[in-house]
């Protein structure tokens, strides 16, 4: 059975599909990083088994 899915990623996050042991996405607010990484990991996990550590820094306010 073959599955196919297409997702649109911002150009700066295309590196998520390149082979690498560690991948770090950083930048300001509203860059779609969390959503892009989550979608990419879901698709990669459907293709082969993965071990993932995903950490995220957040702020309660911008003051």
ROPAGU-110343 format. One record per atom (N, C-alpha, C): residue in one letter; atom name; z, y, x. Coordinates in Angstrom, 3 decimals, decimal comma. Atoms other than C-alpha are relative to their C-alpha. Last residue first. Example, Ala and Ser with C-alpha at 12.3 -4.5 7.8 and 13.67 -1.06 7.14 Angstrom:
 r  a        Z        Y        X
 s  N   -0,060   -1,190   -0,820
 s CA    7,140   -1,060   13,670
 s  C    0,730    1,090   -0,770
 a  N    0,000   -1,190    0,890
 a CA    7,800   -4,500   12,300
 a  C    0,000    1,200    0,900
This chain:
 r  a        Z        Y        X
 x  N   -0,744   -1,200   -0,413
 x CA   28,170   42,660    6,284
 x  C    0,758   -0,222    1,293
 x  N    0,709   -0,639   -1,106
 x CA   25,505   39,968    5,880
 x  C    0,701    1,270    0,469
 x  N    0,442   -1,357    0,332
 x CA   27,646   37,658    3,787
 x  C   -0,719    0,594    1,204
 x  N   -0,369   -0,275    1,386
 x CA   28,603   33,983    3,618
 x  C   -0,416    1,398   -0,438
 x  N   -0,969   -1,077    0,117
 x CA   26,691   33,218    6,802
 x  C    0,283    0,234   -1,473
 x  N    0,189   -0,919    1,126
 x CA   24,891   29,989    7,582
 x  C    1,092    1,056    0,021
 x  N   -1,001   -1,056   -0,011
 x CA   24,284   27,728   10,557
 x  C   -0,269    0,920   -1,184
 x  N    0,451   -1,306    0,462
 x CA   22,339   24,544    9,885
 x  C    1,165    0,970    0,049
 x  N   -1,110   -0,951    0,048
 x CA   22,514   21,107   11,433
 x  C   -0,540    1,371   -0,364
 x  N    0,470   -1,313    0,432
 x CA   20,156   18,168   10,855
 x  C    1,212    0,908   -0,145
 x  N   -1,161   -0,881    0,090
 x CA   20,757   14,956   12,725
 x  C   -0,553    1,373   -0,330
 x  N    0,102   -1,458    0,037
 x CA   18,059   12,394   12,037
 x  C    1,383    0,636   -0,005
 x  N   -1,402   -0,388   -0,144
 x CA   17,484    8,726   12,780
 x  C   -0,008    1,512    0,184
 x  N   -0,397   -1,135   -0,833
 x CA   14,113    7,686   11,443
 x  C    1,514    0,086    0,109
 x  N   -1,441   -0,265   -0,032
 x CA   12,469    4,562   10,021
 x  C    0,324    1,130    0,983
 x  N   -0,696    0,886   -0,934
 x CA    8,689    4,882    9,571
 x  C    1,483    0,340    0,001
 x  N    0,960    0,675   -0,874
 x CA    6,143    6,404    7,177
 x  C    0,668   -0,999    0,939
 x  N    0,769    0,929    0,826
 x CA    8,463    7,347    4,298
 x  C   -0,986   -0,799    0,847
 x  N   -0,856    1,133    0,332
 x CA   10,885    8,858    6,799
 x  C   -0,692   -1,021   -0,884
 x  N   -0,103    0,835   -1,202
 x CA    8,106   11,079    8,159
 x  C    0,844   -1,240   -0,264
 x  N    1,286    0,665   -0,222
 x CA    7,357   12,357    4,653
 x  C    0,035   -0,905    1,224
 x  N    0,237    0,944    1,095
 x CA   10,989   13,082    3,851
 x  C   -1,300   -0,767    0,205
 x  N   -0,808    1,192   -0,250
 x CA   11,524   14,621    7,283
 x  C   -0,165   -1,040   -1,102
 x  N    0,597    0,741   -1,107
 x CA    8,603   17,020    6,758
 x  C    0,778   -1,280    0,274
 x  N    1,235    0,647    0,486
 x CA    9,885   18,070    3,347
 x  C   -0,647   -0,845    1,089
 x  N   -0,366    1,046    0,963
 x CA   13,386   18,746    4,701
 x  C   -1,236   -0,746   -0,498
 x  N   -0,565    1,121   -0,752
 x CA   12,075   20,634    7,751
 x  C    0,349   -1,144   -0,948
 x  N    1,076    0,631   -0,761
 x CA    9,845   22,836    5,605
 x  C    0,510   -1,214    0,767
 x  N    0,886    0,730    0,912
 x CA   12,596   23,575    3,085
 x  C   -1,087   -0,744    0,766
 x  N   -0,743    1,127    0,572
 x CA   15,139   24,502    5,758
 x  C   -0,884   -0,845   -0,906
 x  N   -0,280    1,033   -0,989
 x CA   12,664   26,643    7,714
 x  C    0,684   -1,216   -0,607
 x  N    0,329    1,319    0,564
 x CA   11,236   28,598    4,791
 x  C    0,284   -1,145    0,958
 x  N    1,160    0,529   -0,704
 x CA   11,367   31,854    6,822
 x  C   -0,433   -1,375   -0,455
 x  N    1,196    0,033    0,837
 x CA   13,612   33,679    4,371
 x  C   -1,242   -0,542    0,672
 x  N   -0,134    0,496    1,371
 x CA   16,319   34,668    6,823
 x  C   -1,359   -0,027   -0,692
 x  N   -0,743   -0,769    0,991
 x CA   15,586   35,083   10,495
 x  C    0,030   -0,658   -1,366
 x  N    0,588   -1,259    0,445
 x CA   14,494   32,617   13,134
 x  C    0,855    0,631   -1,074
 x  N   -0,928   -1,128    0,061
 x CA   15,063   29,147   14,458
 x  C   -0,739    1,249   -0,458
 x  N    0,631   -1,095    0,735
 x CA   13,481   25,711   14,221
 x  C    1,026    1,122   -0,112
 x  N   -0,899   -1,069    0,423
 x CA   14,557   23,216   16,862
 x  C   -0,816    1,082   -0,682
 x  N    0,777   -1,066    0,637
 x CA   12,899   19,865   17,478
 x  C    0,979    1,033   -0,538
 x  N   -0,785   -1,040    0,661
 x CA   14,290   17,257   19,853
 x  C   -0,933    1,060   -0,565
 x  N   -1,320    0,561    0,284
 x CA   12,684   13,971   20,911
 x  C    0,869    0,985   -0,777
 x  N   -1,012   -0,636   -0,840
 x CA    9,152   15,283   20,549
 x  C    1,355   -0,592   -0,357
 x  N   -1,028    0,892   -0,541
 x CA    5,912   14,056   18,988
 x  C    0,942    0,748    0,947
 x  N    0,317    0,410   -1,365
 x CA    4,113   16,867   17,127
 x  C    1,126   -0,885    0,538
 x  N    0,784    1,231    0,018
 x CA    4,504   16,974   13,331
 x  C   -0,376   -0,483    1,395
 x  N   -0,832    1,086    0,523
 x CA    7,352   19,520   13,394
 x  C   -0,738   -1,335   -0,003
 x  N   -0,512    0,818   -1,102
 x CA    5,229   21,742   15,645
 x  C    0,842   -1,174   -0,493
 x  N    0,901    1,140   -0,173
 x CA    3,417   22,972   12,518
 x  C    0,486   -0,935    1,110
 x  N   -0,741    1,257    0,131
 x CA    6,452   25,181   11,850
 x  C   -0,886   -1,235    0,107
 x  N   -1,021    0,085   -1,046
 x CA    5,009   28,495   13,139
 x  C    0,805   -1,296   -0,061
 x  N    0,612    0,324   -1,289
 x CA    1,882   27,957   11,032
 x  C    1,043   -0,181    1,108
 x  N    0,359   -1,208   -0,739
 x CA    3,924   27,894    7,829
 x  C   -0,507   -0,385    1,391
 x  N   -1,066   -0,527   -0,837
 x CA    3,805   24,443    6,297
 x  C   -0,455    1,322    0,600
 x  N    0,392   -1,189   -0,743
 x CA    1,677   23,267    3,405
 x  C    1,214    0,526    0,744
 x  N   -0,901   -1,129    0,189
 x CA    2,363   19,732    2,309
 x  C   -0,534    1,158    0,831
 x  N    0,329   -1,200   -0,761
 x CA   -0,075   16,918    1,761
 x  C    1,037    1,066   -0,301
 x  N   -0,575   -1,226    0,553
 x CA    0,972   13,470    0,679
 x  C   -0,380    1,152    0,915
 x  N    0,493   -1,223   -0,603
 x CA   -0,623   10,073    1,129
 x  C    0,649    1,188   -0,683
 x  N   -0,462   -1,209    0,673
 x CA    0,715    6,620    0,506
 x  C   -0,544    1,205    0,749
 x  N    0,116   -1,219   -0,783
 x CA   -0,992    3,373    1,398
 x  C    0,437    1,197   -0,824
 x  N    0,000   -1,160    0,843
 x CA    0,000    0,000    0,000
 x  C    0,000    1,234    0,897
